[in-house]
Amino acid sequence: MKRGGFEPECESAATREAVEGVLASDRPPDLVVADLACAGFPAIDLLALMQGRGADMPVIAVGEDTAVQAVVEVMKAGACDVIARGDLPRFAAAAGIALRRRQTQRSVQAEQRRQRDLGVCVQGVAAVVPAMLFRLERDMSGSMRFGWVSDGSRMVLDTDPANFLRDSGAFFAHV
């Protein structure tokens, strides 16, 4: 890892109980490296435990036998990569990709929380202001639709705001 430009802090956990302790700690890992065939707690069991707990850190599975069936099984279970033991250059690259992806996910989640909190604030203001406020969103097809319409539409346009949420075109037909 150091050759790949990382300064890792490592903790070993070879049993279910030890893994549960690491996942429950105040500082869970940014990256998990799991042995495909660990006698105490193999990668597939670790991935099932993490999924059951909602743990979303990336997992790289490492093993001597990277047979296709084993690789497919752990990838379906949630591993972000499978590396043959001893392939350090590939491991460093995979770890870098996984950590950057994790950082991007955290940034996106923080921005989504910020936007959700801002939306709650705007809705609170709109509840006491006699005006029509709304949020437009672009759907997957690229079309615009109302994501939220204040109750002020009752006063301003004499129309139930739910009408605009069901059919954004109704707003333009109404005005």
C-alpha positions as CSV (number, residue, x, y, z in Angstrom):
1,M,0.0,0.0,0.0
2,K,2.8,2.4,0.8
3,R,4.3,1.8,-2.6
4,G,1.0,2.8,-4.0
5,G,1.1,6.2,-2.2
6,F,-1.0,5.3,0.8
7,E,-0.3,5.6,4.5
8,P,-2.5,2.7,5.8
9,E,-3.6,2.1,9.4
10,C,-4.3,-1.6,9.5
11,E,-6.4,-3.7,11.8
12,S,-6.7,-7.4,11.5
13,A,-10.0,-9.2,12.1
14,A,-10.2,-12.9,11.3
15,T,-13.4,-13.9,13.0
16,R,-17.0,-12.8,12.8
17,E,-16.8,-11.3,16.3
18,A,-13.6,-9.4,15.5
19,V,-15.1,-8.0,12.2
20,E,-18.3,-7.0,14.1
21,G,-16.1,-5.1,16.5
22,V,-14.3,-3.2,13.7
23,L,-17.5,-2.3,11.9
24,A,-19.1,-1.0,15.2
25,S,-16.1,1.1,16.1
26,D,-16.1,4.9,16.2
27,R,-13.8,4.8,13.2
28,P,-14.8,2.1,10.7
29,P,-12.4,1.3,7.9
30,D,-12.3,3.2,4.6
31,L,-11.4,0.0,2.8
32,V,-11.7,-3.7,3.7
33,V,-9.4,-6.4,2.4
34,A,-10.9,-9.8,2.7
35,D,-9.4,-13.2,2.1
36,L,-11.4,-15.4,-0.3
37,A,-10.7,-18.5,1.6
38,C,-10.0,-17.4,5.2
39,A,-10.8,-20.4,7.4
40,G,-12.3,-18.2,10.2
41,F,-14.3,-15.8,8.1
42,P,-14.1,-15.9,4.3
43,A,-14.8,-12.9,2.1
44,I,-18.3,-14.1,1.1
45,D,-19.4,-14.3,4.8
46,L,-17.8,-10.9,5.5
47,L,-19.8,-9.3,2.6
48,A,-23.0,-10.9,3.9
49,L,-22.4,-9.5,7.3
50,M,-21.6,-6.0,6.0
51,Q,-24.7,-6.0,3.8
52,G,-26.8,-7.0,6.7
53,R,-25.5,-4.2,8.8
54,G,-25.7,-1.6,6.0
55,A,-21.9,-1.1,6.0
56,D,-21.0,0.5,2.6
57,M,-17.2,0.6,2.6
58,P,-15.5,-1.0,-0.3
59,V,-14.2,-4.5,-0.1
60,I,-11.3,-6.0,-2.1
61,A,-11.1,-9.7,-2.0
62,V,-7.7,-11.3,-2.2
63,G,-6.9,-15.0,-2.8
64,E,-4.6,-17.7,-4.2
65,D,-7.5,-19.2,-6.1
66,T,-9.2,-16.5,-8.2
67,A,-11.3,-19.0,-10.1
68,V,-14.1,-17.5,-12.1
69,Q,-16.9,-18.9,-9.9
70,A,-15.3,-17.5,-6.7
71,V,-14.8,-14.1,-8.4
72,V,-18.3,-14.0,-9.6
73,E,-19.7,-15.0,-6.2
74,V,-17.9,-12.3,-4.3
75,M,-18.5,-9.6,-6.9
76,K,-22.2,-10.4,-6.8
77,A,-22.1,-10.2,-3.0
78,G,-20.6,-6.7,-3.2
79,A,-16.8,-6.8,-3.5
80,C,-15.5,-4.0,-5.6
81,D,-12.6,-6.0,-6.9
82,V,-10.8,-9.4,-6.6
83,I,-7.0,-9.6,-6.7
84,A,-4.7,-12.5,-6.9
85,R,-2.5,-12.6,-3.8
86,G,0.9,-11.1,-4.5
87,D,-0.3,-8.8,-7.3
88,L,0.7,-5.6,-5.4
89,P,0.7,-3.2,-8.4
90,R,-2.9,-4.1,-9.2
91,F,-3.9,-4.1,-5.6
92,A,-2.6,-0.5,-5.1
93,A,-4.4,0.6,-8.2
94,A,-7.7,-1.1,-7.1
95,A,-7.4,0.4,-3.6
96,G,-6.9,3.8,-5.0
97,I,-9.9,3.5,-7.3
98,A,-12.1,2.2,-4.4
99,L,-11.0,4.9,-2.0
100,R,-11.6,7.7,-4.6
101,R,-15.0,6.2,-5.4
102,R,-15.8,6.1,-1.7
103,Q,-14.8,9.7,-1.2
104,T,-17.0,10.8,-4.2
105,Q,-19.9,8.8,-2.7
106,R,-19.5,10.6,0.6
107,S,-19.4,14.0,-1.1
108,V,-22.5,13.2,-3.1
109,Q,-24.3,12.0,0.1
110,A,-23.3,15.2,2.0
111,E,-24.6,17.3,-0.9
112,Q,-27.9,15.4,-1.0
113,R,-28.3,15.9,2.8
114,R,-27.5,19.6,2.4
115,Q,-30.1,20.0,-0.4
116,R,-32.7,18.0,1.5
117,D,-32.1,20.3,4.6
118,L,-32.4,23.4,2.4
119,G,-35.6,22.1,0.9
120,V,-37.1,21.5,4.4
121,C,-36.1,25.1,5.3
122,V,-37.7,26.5,2.1
123,Q,-40.9,24.5,2.7
124,G,-41.1,25.9,6.3
125,V,-40.8,29.5,4.9
126,A,-43.4,28.7,2.2
127,A,-45.9,27.5,4.8
128,V,-46.1,31.0,6.3
129,V,-45.6,33.1,3.2
130,P,-48.7,33.8,1.0
131,A,-47.0,33.1,-2.3
132,M,-46.5,30.2,-4.6
133,L,-43.1,28.7,-4.3
134,F,-41.9,25.5,-6.1
135,R,-38.9,23.4,-6.9
136,L,-38.4,22.2,-10.5
137,E,-36.5,18.9,-11.1
138,R,-35.3,17.3,-14.2
139,D,-36.3,13.6,-14.5
140,M,-34.3,10.8,-16.1
141,S,-35.7,11.6,-19.6
142,G,-34.6,15.2,-19.3
143,S,-38.1,16.6,-18.8
144,M,-38.9,19.2,-16.1
145,R,-41.4,18.5,-13.4
146,F,-42.4,20.0,-10.1
147,G,-40.7,18.3,-7.2
148,W,-42.5,20.3,-4.6
149,V,-45.2,23.1,-4.8
150,S,-46.2,25.3,-1.8
151,D,-49.7,25.5,-0.6
152,G,-49.6,29.2,-1.7
153,S,-50.8,27.9,-5.1
154,R,-54.3,27.7,-3.6
155,M,-54.2,31.4,-2.9
156,V,-52.3,32.6,-6.0
157,L,-53.9,30.3,-8.6
158,D,-56.9,28.9,-6.7
159,T,-55.6,25.4,-7.5
160,D,-54.6,22.4,-5.3
161,P,-50.8,22.0,-5.4
162,A,-51.2,18.3,-5.9
163,N,-52.5,19.0,-9.4
164,F,-49.1,20.4,-10.4
165,L,-47.2,17.5,-8.8
166,R,-49.3,15.0,-10.8
167,D,-49.1,16.9,-14.1
168,S,-46.6,19.7,-14.5
169,G,-48.2,20.7,-17.7
170,A,-51.3,21.6,-15.8
171,F,-49.4,24.6,-14.3
172,F,-48.6,26.0,-17.8
173,A,-52.1,25.4,-19.0
174,H,-53.5,27.2,-15.9
175,V,-51.3,30.3,-16.3
